[in-house]
């Protein structure tokens, strides 16, 4: 990961649930069975080059497994 999430992720929204997720078979194979959801939210991030900015981030999450594969979708400010 080329960044670190600082603090909490806000404005969290569910994008897709289980069968609607294109990557569901891969997620289950790598991380295990669960009620997978794809989510998005706004986070303050610390980039590898030292900059701190706000960004829209997306990730997958399942109960008992946690957040996986957090990625930056777009930088909002900073």
N, C-alpha and C positions, 0 to 999 in steps of 0.2 A: 504494500500500500504506500502511495506517495504522499499521504497526508494522515493527520491525526484529528479526530473529532474532539473539540474542546467543549466541555459542558454538555448540556442536554440538547437533544434534537426536538425542535418545536414544529407546530403546524403539521403534525403527522396525519397522513391520509393513506388508506389502503387502495392500491392500484389493482391488484388481482388476488384471487384466492384459489388455492390448490389446482384444480383442473384447468383454470384459465391461465396459469403460468406456463409459458413456453418451455421453460427449463425444469419442469417438475420432476421428470425422470432422472435427470442429472443430479438435482438436489437430493432426492431420496437415496440415490446410489452413494453419493459422497458423504452426506450428513445423517441419513436415516429417515425413517418414516415420521411423519408429523403433519399437523395442519399448517401447511406452508402458506405464507402470505407475502406478497411483494408490496413494500411500503415506500413512501417518499416523505421527506420533511426538510426543514431548514435547519442548518447547523453552522456554528462557527468552527472553522477548520484551520489547522496549522499546516501549511504546505511544506514540502521538503526543502524548498529554497528559502524558508524563513518567514514568508508572508503569512499574515493572519487575515482571513476574509470570511464572509458569509457565502454559503453555497447551498444549492438544492442537491440533496443526496438521496440515492435509492439503495435499498437493501432487501434481502430476504430474511424472514423470521418465522420460527416455529416454536410453539410452547415446549419448554424443556430443552430446547436446542439453542435458542438465542439468535442474535443478529449475525448474519453471515453475508459476506461479499458486499460490503458497503462501497459504493462508488459515487464519484462526483458526476452529476448530470450537467450542471452549469454553475458558474461563479456569478453571484448576484451583486456583490460589492466588494471592494477592497482591492 
